[in-house]
């Protein structure tokens, strides 16, 4: 298993570099990634066609660098409407090489068999939740975080669209709320860049940018720029 000792909480905010296209993935190496991010996210939903041709060889050249695997549903941001079974099989194919797996909180029950396997293998996973319309109420986030903790998640991630500047302190307050497990939070949209730095400053354990030229969520920073800014504003 890749980076089997990866665990939360971390002593510093980590930056996840997300691949939005095949060319960026192919052009990267462990050495180049080390200059940009702390973990690399492979969006299996975006790369399912390439995976059908290459299988795990798709990312074999990156082994040795911590890899986070995600198979996002259409309801939570994927441009493709992949079936639950396909997303489950895509994630299952990555278990051997995963430092971390992303499971949507909404899919925890349907993914329970895969989650049991990950827990048995001691593969850490994060439960994620996305709202592309608004910032959710705290009660909704607490309910999903509770479900995540009970299922054995190592951390809870939520991303929400931010419309107004007065929502930024609310997002920061949610980041420091005690959800019972480590939290990664971020905004999406026009105010996403400042929100991601603000959340990192307030303890977000994972902070997402993109590798290459294609963002994988509205308002992402390039991963290297995000990491440089976090390091400058969150001194150890």
Residue frames as qw, qx, qy, qz and C-alpha x, y, z in Angstrom:
[[0.000, 0.889, 0.458, 0.000, 0.00, 0.00, 0.00],
 [0.386, 0.541, -0.029, 0.747, 1.27, 3.48, -0.86],
 [0.031, -0.423, 0.318, -0.848, 2.17, 5.63, 2.14],
 [0.563, -0.402, -0.713, -0.113, 0.45, 3.27, 4.58],
 [0.409, -0.340, -0.529, 0.661, 1.35, 5.45, 7.57],
 [0.066, -0.356, -0.182, -0.914, -0.66, 8.45, 6.39],
 [0.304, -0.547, -0.747, 0.226, -2.92, 9.62, 9.19],
 [0.124, -0.705, -0.099, -0.691, -4.81, 12.56, 10.65],
 [0.175, 0.972, 0.098, -0.122, -4.49, 14.98, 12.31],
 [0.720, 0.397, -0.040, 0.568, -1.48, 16.59, 10.67],
 [0.470, -0.499, -0.183, 0.705, 0.99, 19.04, 12.13],
 [0.002, -0.372, 0.217, 0.902, 0.39, 21.40, 9.18],
 [0.665, 0.524, 0.227, -0.482, -2.29, 22.05, 6.54],
 [0.508, -0.079, 0.738, 0.438, -1.68, 19.72, 3.59],
 [0.418, 0.526, -0.200, -0.713, -2.25, 20.67, -0.04],
 [0.677, 0.218, 0.701, 0.059, -3.91, 18.22, -2.41],
 [0.130, 0.432, -0.482, -0.751, -3.05, 18.63, -6.08],
 [0.673, 0.342, 0.590, -0.285, -6.00, 17.43, -8.16],
 [0.195, -0.120, 0.716, 0.659, -5.68, 16.18, -11.73],
 [0.511, 0.495, 0.300, -0.635, -8.41, 17.47, -14.02],
 [0.728, 0.583, -0.195, -0.303, -7.15, 15.94, -17.24],
 [0.981, 0.010, 0.107, 0.164, -5.18, 13.00, -18.56],
 [0.586, 0.651, -0.181, 0.447, -2.34, 15.04, -20.06],
 [0.207, -0.781, 0.379, -0.452, -1.45, 16.61, -16.71],
 [0.876, -0.353, 0.299, -0.135, -1.46, 13.20, -15.05],
 [0.920, 0.294, 0.044, 0.256, 0.76, 11.70, -17.73],
 [0.405, 0.742, -0.220, 0.487, 3.24, 14.58, -17.62],
 [0.444, -0.770, 0.295, -0.350, 3.70, 14.46, -13.84],
 [0.672, 0.186, -0.658, 0.283, 6.30, 12.56, -11.84],
 [0.642, -0.601, -0.407, 0.246, 6.76, 12.03, -8.11],
 [0.491, -0.165, -0.076, 0.852, 9.54, 14.62, -8.20],
 [0.010, -0.350, -0.282, -0.893, 7.43, 17.24, -9.98],
 [0.504, -0.639, -0.498, -0.301, 4.50, 16.63, -7.65],
 [0.633, -0.424, -0.380, 0.524, 6.70, 17.09, -4.59],
 [0.261, 0.025, 0.023, 0.965, 7.30, 20.67, -5.75],
 [0.262, -0.331, -0.359, -0.832, 3.56, 21.41, -5.96],
 [0.707, -0.410, -0.112, -0.565, 1.60, 19.50, -3.34],
 [0.330, -0.424, 0.769, -0.345, 1.60, 17.01, -0.46],
 [0.545, 0.184, 0.815, -0.073, -0.87, 14.54, -1.95],
 [0.189, 0.166, -0.558, -0.791, -2.08, 14.04, -5.51],
 [0.599, 0.272, 0.553, -0.511, -5.76, 13.42, -6.17],
 [0.009, 0.056, -0.829, -0.557, -6.62, 11.10, -9.04],
 [0.558, 0.240, 0.251, -0.753, -10.19, 11.77, -10.09],
 [0.293, 0.006, 0.932, 0.213, -11.21, 8.36, -11.37],
 [0.428, 0.659, 0.557, -0.270, -14.57, 9.71, -12.52],
 [0.267, 0.843, -0.187, -0.428, -12.80, 12.14, -14.86],
 [0.095, 0.573, -0.773, -0.257, -10.39, 9.44, -16.06],
 [0.762, 0.020, 0.584, -0.280, -12.71, 6.44, -16.28],
 [0.800, 0.581, -0.048, -0.143, -12.27, 6.09, -20.05],
 [0.299, 0.707, -0.626, 0.135, -8.51, 6.12, -19.74],
 [0.455, -0.367, 0.745, -0.320, -8.73, 3.66, -16.86],
 [0.883, 0.232, 0.292, -0.286, -10.80, 1.27, -18.98],
 [0.734, 0.618, -0.277, 0.052, -7.85, 1.10, -21.39],
 [0.333, 0.611, -0.596, 0.401, -4.91, 1.23, -18.98],
 [0.778, -0.445, -0.436, 0.080, -6.14, 0.03, -15.61],
 [0.564, -0.781, -0.023, 0.269, -3.82, 0.87, -12.68],
 [0.658, 0.098, 0.215, 0.715, -1.01, 1.53, -15.17],
 [0.095, 0.867, 0.287, 0.397, -2.72, 4.91, -15.51],
 [0.295, -0.911, 0.174, -0.229, -0.99, 6.08, -12.32],
 [0.943, -0.161, -0.067, 0.284, 1.86, 3.54, -11.99],
 [0.556, 0.459, -0.129, 0.681, 4.46, 6.20, -12.86],
 [0.204, -0.719, 0.137, -0.650, 3.41, 8.18, -9.77],
 [0.857, -0.424, -0.293, 0.019, 3.83, 5.43, -7.20],
 [0.609, -0.023, -0.306, 0.731, 6.02, 6.53, -4.33],
 [0.083, -0.199, 0.098, -0.972, 4.06, 9.77, -4.00],
 [0.214, 0.280, 0.780, -0.518, 0.96, 9.80, -1.74],
 [0.180, -0.156, -0.630, -0.739, -2.13, 9.31, -3.89],
 [0.369, 0.262, 0.568, -0.688, -5.74, 10.18, -3.02],
 [0.014, -0.163, -0.835, -0.526, -8.37, 8.44, -5.16],
 [0.360, 0.342, 0.379, -0.781, -11.80, 9.90, -5.79],
 [0.057, 0.266, 0.825, 0.496, -14.72, 8.72, -7.94],
 [0.184, 0.210, 0.290, -0.916, -17.10, 11.64, -7.72],
 [0.296, 0.533, 0.793, -0.019, -20.82, 11.29, -8.44],
 [0.158, 0.507, 0.419, 0.737, -22.64, 13.59, -10.85],
 [0.356, -0.829, -0.405, -0.147, -24.71, 14.96, -7.96],
 [0.534, -0.777, 0.019, 0.332, -21.55, 16.15, -6.21],
 [0.063, -0.839, 0.291, 0.455, -19.62, 17.65, -9.07],
 [0.478, -0.121, 0.738, 0.461, -18.61, 15.09, -11.67],
 [0.382, 0.394, -0.290, -0.784, -19.43, 16.04, -15.27],
 [0.437, 0.087, -0.834, -0.327, -20.14, 12.33, -15.86],
 [0.732, -0.267, 0.185, -0.599, -23.10, 10.42, -14.46],
 [0.369, 0.279, -0.886, 0.032, -21.29, 7.20, -13.51],
 [0.770, -0.393, -0.405, -0.297, -23.24, 4.45, -11.80],
 [0.571, -0.690, 0.366, -0.252, -22.64, 3.69, -8.15],
 [0.963, -0.077, 0.232, 0.109, -21.34, 0.25, -9.09],
 [0.688, 0.574, -0.064, 0.439, -18.81, 1.66, -11.54],
 [0.063, -0.833, 0.310, -0.453, -17.58, 4.24, -9.03],
 [0.791, -0.498, 0.323, -0.150, -17.26, 1.52, -6.40],
 [0.943, 0.151, 0.150, 0.254, -15.24, -0.68, -8.77],
 [0.428, 0.764, -0.171, 0.452, -12.99, 2.22, -9.76],
 [0.335, -0.772, 0.390, -0.373, -12.15, 2.89, -6.11],
 [0.928, -0.256, 0.268, -0.039, -11.68, -0.80, -5.37],
 [0.839, 0.443, -0.030, 0.315, -9.11, -1.00, -8.16],
 [0.235, 0.773, -0.284, 0.516, -7.03, 1.69, -6.42],
 [0.729, -0.671, 0.015, -0.136, -6.89, 0.26, -2.90],
 [0.900, -0.063, -0.035, 0.430, -3.45, -1.27, -3.33],
 [0.507, 0.320, 0.014, 0.800, -1.90, 2.08, -4.25],
 [0.195, -0.819, -0.259, -0.473, -3.99, 4.46, -2.13],
 [0.254, 0.117, -0.532, 0.800, -2.69, 6.65, 0.63],
 [0.254, 0.286, 0.466, -0.798, -6.23, 7.94, 1.03],
 [0.040, 0.384, 0.818, 0.426, -9.68, 7.31, -0.46],
 [0.265, 0.051, 0.130, -0.954, -12.57, 9.76, -0.83],
 [0.069, -0.407, -0.903, -0.123, -16.08, 8.42, -0.22],
 [0.229, -0.402, -0.142, -0.875, -19.02, 10.79, -0.45],
 [0.231, -0.034, 0.705, -0.670, -21.01, 10.95, 2.78],
 [0.685, 0.198, 0.034, -0.700, -24.18, 10.46, 0.75],
 [0.763, 0.287, -0.532, -0.226, -22.83, 7.13, -0.53],
 [0.164, -0.472, 0.790, -0.355, -21.63, 5.68, 2.78],
 [0.750, 0.006, 0.524, -0.404, -24.46, 3.19, 3.07],
 [0.852, 0.491, -0.032, -0.181, -24.20, 2.04, -0.55],
 [0.489, 0.642, -0.553, 0.205, -20.41, 1.83, -0.28],
 [0.665, -0.603, 0.331, -0.290, -20.49, -0.01, 3.06],
 [0.985, 0.010, 0.105, 0.140, -18.89, -3.19, 1.72],
 [0.603, 0.581, -0.165, 0.520, -15.99, -1.26, 0.22],
 [0.211, -0.780, 0.298, -0.509, -15.66, 0.79, 3.42],
 [0.881, -0.409, 0.213, -0.110, -15.52, -2.40, 5.49],
 [0.901, 0.245, -0.004, 0.358, -12.71, -3.62, 3.25],
 [0.293, 0.726, -0.218, 0.582, -10.81, -0.34, 3.60],
 [0.513, -0.705, 0.279, -0.401, -11.23, -0.36, 7.38],
 [0.972, -0.182, 0.132, 0.065, -10.00, -3.97, 7.53],
 [0.776, 0.361, -0.013, 0.518, -6.96, -3.04, 5.44],
 [0.420, -0.666, -0.147, 0.598, -6.39, 0.10, 7.57],
 [0.338, 0.335, 0.361, 0.802, -6.69, 2.35, 4.53],
 [0.007, -0.463, -0.386, 0.798, -7.68, 5.82, 5.74],
 [0.146, 0.505, 0.640, 0.560, -10.58, 7.52, 4.00],
 [0.063, 0.170, 0.219, -0.959, -12.33, 10.84, 4.06],
 [0.197, 0.627, 0.753, -0.028, -16.07, 11.40, 3.87],
 [0.146, -0.056, 0.207, 0.966, -16.88, 14.28, 1.53],
 [0.175, 0.722, 0.644, -0.183, -19.86, 16.54, 1.00],
 [0.215, 0.001, 0.299, 0.930, -20.38, 19.22, -1.65],
 [0.210, 0.759, 0.560, -0.257, -23.06, 21.86, -2.03],
 [0.401, 0.161, 0.377, 0.819, -22.75, 23.83, -5.26],
 [0.078, -0.751, -0.476, -0.450, -25.66, 26.14, -4.40],
 [0.323, -0.824, 0.062, -0.461, -25.06, 27.47, -0.90],
 [0.119, 0.385, -0.761, 0.508, -23.32, 27.18, 2.46],
 [0.575, -0.366, -0.712, -0.169, -25.18, 24.45, 4.40],
 [0.533, -0.718, 0.088, -0.439, -26.58, 24.91, 7.87],
 [0.058, -0.546, 0.784, -0.290, -24.31, 23.63, 10.67],
 [0.732, -0.084, 0.541, -0.406, -26.85, 20.97, 11.61],
 [0.876, 0.444, -0.067, -0.174, -26.66, 19.42, 8.15],
 [0.428, 0.642, -0.603, 0.200, -22.88, 19.28, 8.29],
 [0.343, -0.429, 0.717, -0.429, -22.89, 17.86, 11.81],
 [0.879, 0.095, 0.302, -0.357, -25.30, 15.12, 10.73],
 [0.818, 0.518, -0.250, 0.006, -23.07, 14.08, 7.84],
 [0.165, 0.638, -0.669, 0.344, -19.91, 14.28, 9.96],
 [0.622, -0.293, 0.582, -0.434, -21.56, 12.06, 12.59],
 [0.938, 0.274, 0.098, -0.188, -22.40, 9.49, 9.93],
 [0.580, 0.658, -0.450, 0.165, -18.82, 9.66, 8.65],
 [0.155, -0.574, 0.695, -0.403, -17.30, 9.14, 12.09],
 [0.788, -0.113, 0.471, -0.380, -19.57, 6.20, 12.86],
 [0.905, 0.417, -0.022, -0.076, -18.56, 4.56, 9.56],
 [0.838, -0.280, 0.177, 0.434, -14.86, 4.89, 10.39],
 [0.472, 0.801, 0.037, 0.367, -13.83, 7.91, 8.32],
 [0.652, -0.154, -0.198, 0.716, -10.49, 9.50, 9.18],
 [0.081, -0.264, -0.049, 0.960, -11.67, 13.02, 8.28],
 [0.313, 0.718, 0.610, -0.117, -14.70, 14.95, 7.04],
 [0.244, -0.090, 0.327, 0.909, -14.43, 17.23, 4.01],
 [0.283, 0.745, 0.590, -0.133, -17.02, 19.75, 2.92],
 [0.231, -0.043, 0.319, 0.918, -17.05, 22.26, 0.08],
 [0.165, 0.736, 0.622, -0.210, -19.76, 24.85, -0.46],
 [0.316, 0.573, 0.288, 0.699, -20.45, 27.73, -2.80],
 [0.274, -0.532, -0.336, 0.727, -19.84, 31.09, -1.17],
 [0.262, 0.744, 0.475, 0.390, -21.90, 33.99, -2.53],
 [0.120, -0.938, -0.040, -0.324, -21.20, 36.86, -0.11],
 [0.361, 0.512, -0.549, 0.553, -18.17, 38.09, 1.79],
 [0.467, -0.471, 0.403, -0.631, -20.09, 37.91, 5.06],
 [0.973, -0.069, -0.103, -0.197, -20.25, 34.12, 4.63],
 [0.578, 0.494, -0.558, 0.332, -16.46, 33.83, 4.98],
 [0.157, -0.439, 0.656, -0.594, -16.39, 34.19, 8.79],
 [0.851, -0.093, 0.201, -0.477, -19.24, 31.67, 9.00],
 [0.884, 0.325, -0.334, 0.023, -17.17, 29.20, 6.97],
 [0.295, 0.516, -0.635, 0.493, -14.15, 29.83, 9.20],
 [0.509, -0.344, 0.489, -0.619, -16.27, 29.24, 12.30],
 [0.954, 0.072, -0.019, -0.289, -17.50, 25.95, 10.85],
 [0.672, 0.466, -0.532, 0.218, -13.90, 24.90, 10.23],
 [0.089, 0.397, -0.695, 0.592, -13.02, 25.28, 13.91],
 [0.763, -0.267, 0.096, -0.580, -16.24, 23.62, 15.11],
 [0.256, -0.315, 0.906, -0.120, -15.72, 20.27, 16.83],
 [0.754, 0.168, -0.321, -0.547, -17.26, 17.73, 14.45],
 [0.880, -0.285, 0.348, -0.154, -15.65, 14.82, 16.27],
 [0.835, 0.065, 0.346, 0.423, -13.00, 14.20, 13.61],
 [0.298, -0.368, 0.269, 0.839, -10.53, 16.26, 11.57],
 [0.434, 0.765, 0.424, -0.215, -12.14, 18.62, 9.05],
 [0.335, -0.053, 0.433, 0.835, -11.21, 19.92, 5.62],
 [0.259, 0.778, 0.500, -0.279, -13.35, 22.83, 4.46],
 [0.277, -0.124, 0.395, 0.867, -13.33, 25.14, 1.46],
 [0.415, 0.626, 0.271, -0.602, -15.47, 27.52, -0.52],
 [0.485, 0.254, 0.659, 0.516, -16.32, 27.38, -4.21],
 [0.224, 0.882, 0.399, 0.111, -17.04, 30.17, -6.65],
 [0.312, 0.820, -0.079, 0.473, -15.66, 33.71, -6.95],
 [0.354, -0.793, 0.355, -0.346, -14.67, 33.86, -3.28],
 [0.987, -0.082, -0.126, 0.057, -13.13, 30.39, -3.30],
 [0.629, 0.434, -0.372, 0.528, -9.45, 31.47, -3.38],
 [0.115, -0.552, 0.415, -0.714, -9.64, 33.62, -0.25],
 [0.828, -0.350, 0.073, -0.433, -11.89, 31.07, 1.47],
 [0.944, 0.089, -0.281, 0.152, -9.39, 28.26, 0.91],
 [0.398, 0.430, -0.456, 0.670, -6.56, 30.25, 2.42],
 [0.427, -0.491, 0.257, -0.714, -8.78, 31.30, 5.34],
 [0.939, -0.216, -0.081, -0.256, -9.81, 27.70, 6.02],
 [0.793, 0.236, -0.403, 0.391, -6.20, 26.53, 5.91],
 [0.091, 0.502, -0.411, 0.756, -5.29, 29.22, 8.43],
 [0.604, -0.357, 0.281, -0.654, -8.04, 27.86, 10.69],
 [0.481, -0.313, 0.799, -0.178, -6.93, 24.24, 10.55],
 [0.859, 0.365, -0.037, -0.358, -8.32, 22.67, 7.38],
 [0.695, -0.379, 0.585, 0.176, -6.38, 19.41, 7.13],
 [0.544, 0.189, 0.638, 0.511, -6.64, 19.11, 3.33],
 [0.179, 0.755, 0.047, -0.630, -6.64, 22.07, 0.95],
 [0.710, 0.329, 0.577, 0.234, -7.29, 21.46, -2.72],
 [0.166, 0.704, -0.295, -0.624, -5.67, 23.02, -5.78],
 [0.885, 0.423, 0.159, -0.109, -5.18, 21.73, -9.29],
 [0.526, -0.378, 0.570, 0.506, -2.22, 20.27, -11.17],
 [0.400, 0.285, 0.658, 0.570, -1.76, 21.32, -14.79],
 [0.040, -0.077, -0.219, -0.972, -4.25, 23.65, -16.45],
 [0.470, -0.377, -0.580, -0.548, -7.68, 22.28, -15.49],
 [0.282, -0.264, 0.571, -0.724, -9.38, 23.02, -12.17],
 [0.291, -0.194, -0.930, -0.111, -11.59, 20.30, -10.70],
 [0.167, -0.698, -0.642, 0.270, -13.85, 22.63, -8.68],
 [0.172, 0.863, 0.229, 0.415, -14.99, 26.24, -9.15],
 [0.185, -0.937, 0.154, -0.251, -12.40, 28.69, -7.89],
 [0.905, -0.285, 0.032, 0.313, -9.47, 26.39, -7.20],
 [0.093, -0.871, 0.421, 0.233, -5.93, 27.74, -6.95],
 [0.709, 0.450, -0.535, 0.093, -3.04, 26.12, -8.83],
 [0.864, -0.412, -0.267, 0.112, -1.72, 23.68, -6.24],
 [0.654, 0.070, -0.216, 0.722, 1.79, 25.12, -6.02],
 [0.021, -0.511, 0.018, -0.859, 0.52, 28.68, -5.58],
 [0.681, -0.589, -0.204, -0.384, -1.88, 27.53, -2.89],
 [0.858, -0.281, -0.267, 0.337, 0.85, 25.68, -1.02],
 [0.446, 0.269, -0.153, 0.840, 3.23, 28.66, -1.25],
 [0.260, -0.571, -0.046, -0.778, 0.54, 30.99, 0.14],
 [0.809, -0.509, -0.248, -0.158, -0.42, 28.59, 2.92],
 [0.790, -0.095, -0.261, 0.547, 3.20, 28.19, 3.95],
 [0.235, 0.378, -0.096, 0.890, 3.64, 31.95, 3.99],
 [0.401, -0.497, -0.032, -0.768, 0.49, 32.55, 6.03],
 [0.878, -0.416, -0.065, -0.228, 0.52, 29.49, 8.31],
 [0.299, 0.615, -0.671, 0.287, 4.06, 29.38, 9.71],
 [0.810, -0.252, -0.525, 0.070, 4.84, 26.34, 11.90]]
